Amino acid sequence: MTEEQYLALPEVKPYLEYVDGLVLQKPMPDRFHAQVVMFLDYLIYGYILVHGGRGGPERRLRLPDGSGYRLADTAYWGPDRDMSEATMPTLAVEVRSEEQTMAEVRRKCRAFRANGVDACWLIDPYGRTVEVFDAARDGAHLGAGEVLETAAMPGFTVPQADLWAVLDR
C-alpha cells in the first residue's frame, strides 16, 4: 500500500499504523492496557499544568526517516515542540498488549528513538516490567523498586509500585 492510500483510509478504531509499506492494526486495549495509559495520562496532565507542553494518547506520528506512521500509546511534547503529526514527542510510552510480543514493541520504541523521541518507556503490565530507551539505555530493565523518569522531563517520576497498583484496583 502506498502512503497516500494509507492516509486516505478512515480513522476508526482499532487504529492503523503504516510501517515500511504495510498497514498494521493496533491491538484493541484491554483493561490492563487502558488503566496504565489512563494513569500515565493523568500524571502527564499534572506535569503539563506545572511545566507546560502537551500530551495525549494515540497521536499519529510521521516518522522523519520515511518508514511510516506510528501511534504511541501515550506521549508528551515539551513546551518547545508543537504537537503536530510531523513533530516527535519528548516522551513516548508503549504499553504491551497481550497479543503483542516484547520484540515488536521494542522495535517500535527503537524506531521512535531513531526518529527523534528523547525517551521511550515500554511497559509490560502482564510481566509487570519496564524497559527504558533513551540516550544512555537501549531497552534497559528497571529494577522492581526503581522509578520511571527521564531527563527530558525534569521532576516527572512514576514509582513502579504506583503503576502496578492501578492494575490491582
C-alpha positions as CSV (number, residue, x, y, z in Angstrom):
1,M,0.0,0.0,0.0
2,T,1.2,3.5,-0.7
3,E,1.5,6.3,1.9
4,E,-1.3,8.1,0.0
5,Q,-3.6,5.1,0.2
6,Y,-2.9,4.7,3.9
7,L,-3.6,8.4,4.6
8,A,-6.9,8.1,2.7
9,L,-8.2,5.3,5.0
10,P,-10.8,6.2,7.5
11,E,-9.6,6.8,11.1
12,V,-11.6,4.2,13.0
13,K,-10.7,2.0,16.0
14,P,-8.7,0.0,16.2
15,Y,-6.3,2.5,14.7
16,L,-3.9,1.6,11.9
17,E,-0.2,2.2,11.6
18,Y,1.8,2.3,8.4
19,V,5.3,0.7,8.6
20,D,7.5,0.1,5.6
21,G,4.6,-0.1,3.2
22,L,2.5,-2.3,5.4
23,V,-0.7,-1.4,7.3
24,L,-0.7,-2.7,10.8
25,Q,-3.7,-2.7,13.1
26,K,-3.0,-1.6,16.6
27,P,-4.4,-4.1,19.2
28,M,-7.5,-3.1,21.0
29,P,-6.5,-2.1,24.5
30,D,-7.7,-4.4,27.3
31,R,-8.4,-3.4,30.9
32,F,-4.8,-3.5,32.0
33,H,-3.6,-1.5,29.0
34,A,-6.3,1.1,29.3
35,Q,-5.7,1.5,33.1
36,V,-2.0,2.0,32.7
37,V,-2.5,4.6,29.8
38,M,-5.2,6.4,31.8
39,F,-3.0,6.6,34.9
40,L,0.0,7.9,32.9
41,D,-2.2,10.5,31.0
42,Y,-3.4,11.7,34.4
43,L,0.2,12.1,35.7
44,I,1.4,13.7,32.4
45,Y,-1.5,16.2,32.5
46,G,-0.5,17.2,36.0
47,Y,3.1,17.8,34.8
48,I,1.8,19.9,31.8
49,L,-0.1,22.1,34.2
50,V,3.1,23.0,36.0
51,H,5.8,22.8,33.3
52,G,3.9,23.4,30.1
53,G,3.9,21.2,27.0
54,R,1.2,19.0,25.5
55,G,0.3,15.3,25.7
56,G,-2.2,12.6,25.0
57,P,-2.9,9.1,23.8
58,E,-2.6,7.6,20.3
59,R,-1.4,10.6,18.3
60,R,-0.4,9.6,14.8
61,L,3.3,10.4,14.2
62,R,5.0,10.6,10.8
63,L,8.5,9.2,11.3
64,P,11.1,11.5,9.8
65,D,13.1,8.7,8.3
66,G,10.2,8.0,5.9
67,S,9.5,4.5,7.3
68,G,5.9,5.3,8.1
69,Y,3.4,6.4,10.7
70,R,3.2,5.1,14.2
71,L,0.9,5.8,17.2
72,A,2.4,5.9,20.7
73,D,0.0,4.6,23.3
74,T,0.6,8.0,25.1
75,A,3.1,10.8,24.7
76,Y,4.4,14.1,26.0
77,W,5.6,17.0,23.9
78,G,7.8,19.6,25.8
79,P,6.8,23.3,25.6
80,D,9.4,23.8,22.8
81,R,7.7,21.3,20.5
82,D,4.3,21.5,18.7
83,M,2.0,18.5,18.8
84,S,1.8,18.0,15.0
85,E,1.9,14.8,13.2
86,A,5.4,15.7,12.0
87,T,6.9,16.5,15.4
88,M,8.3,13.8,17.5
89,P,7.3,13.8,21.2
90,T,9.7,14.3,24.1
91,L,8.5,11.1,25.7
92,A,6.6,8.2,24.0
93,V,5.1,5.4,26.1
94,E,4.3,1.9,24.8
95,V,2.2,-0.4,26.8
96,R,2.4,-4.0,25.6
97,S,-0.9,-5.6,24.7
98,E,-1.4,-9.2,25.5
99,E,-1.2,-10.3,21.8
100,Q,2.0,-8.3,21.1
101,T,5.5,-9.7,21.6
102,M,8.1,-7.7,23.5
103,A,10.3,-7.9,20.4
104,E,7.8,-6.0,18.2
105,V,7.2,-3.3,20.9
106,R,10.9,-2.9,21.4
107,R,11.3,-2.3,17.6
108,K,8.7,0.4,17.9
109,C,10.5,2.1,20.8
110,R,13.7,1.9,18.9
111,A,12.0,3.4,15.8
112,F,10.8,6.3,18.0
113,R,14.2,6.9,19.4
114,A,15.9,6.7,15.9
115,N,13.4,9.4,14.8
116,G,13.9,12.0,17.5
117,V,12.0,10.9,20.6
118,D,14.1,11.7,23.6
119,A,12.9,8.7,25.7
120,C,10.5,5.8,25.2
121,W,9.2,3.6,28.0
122,L,8.0,0.1,27.3
123,I,5.6,-1.0,30.0
124,D,4.5,-4.7,30.2
125,P,1.5,-4.9,32.5
126,Y,1.4,-8.7,32.3
127,G,5.0,-9.2,33.4
128,R,5.0,-6.0,35.4
129,T,8.2,-4.9,33.9
130,V,9.5,-1.6,32.4
131,E,12.2,-1.1,29.8
132,V,13.7,2.3,29.1
133,F,15.0,3.6,25.8
134,D,16.9,6.9,25.9
135,A,20.3,8.4,25.2
136,A,22.0,6.1,27.7
137,R,19.9,3.0,27.6
138,D,18.5,0.7,24.9
139,G,15.9,-1.4,26.5
140,A,17.4,-1.4,30.0
141,H,15.1,-3.1,32.5
142,L,14.2,-1.1,35.6
143,G,14.5,-2.9,38.9
144,A,11.4,-3.5,40.9
145,G,12.0,-0.6,43.2
146,E,13.2,1.9,40.5
147,V,11.0,4.8,39.3
148,L,10.3,5.8,35.7
149,E,11.9,9.1,35.0
150,T,13.6,10.9,32.1
151,A,16.0,13.8,32.0
152,A,13.7,15.2,29.2
153,M,11.0,15.8,31.8
154,P,12.8,17.1,35.0
155,G,10.8,16.3,38.1
156,F,8.5,13.8,36.5
157,T,8.7,10.4,38.2
158,V,6.4,7.4,38.3
159,P,7.1,4.8,41.1
160,Q,6.5,1.4,39.7
161,A,4.5,0.5,42.8
162,D,2.0,3.2,41.8
163,L,2.0,2.0,38.2
164,W,1.2,-1.6,39.2
165,A,-1.3,-0.6,41.9
166,V,-3.7,0.6,39.2
167,L,-3.8,-3.0,37.9
168,D,-4.9,-4.3,41.3
169,R,-7.9,-2.0,41.7
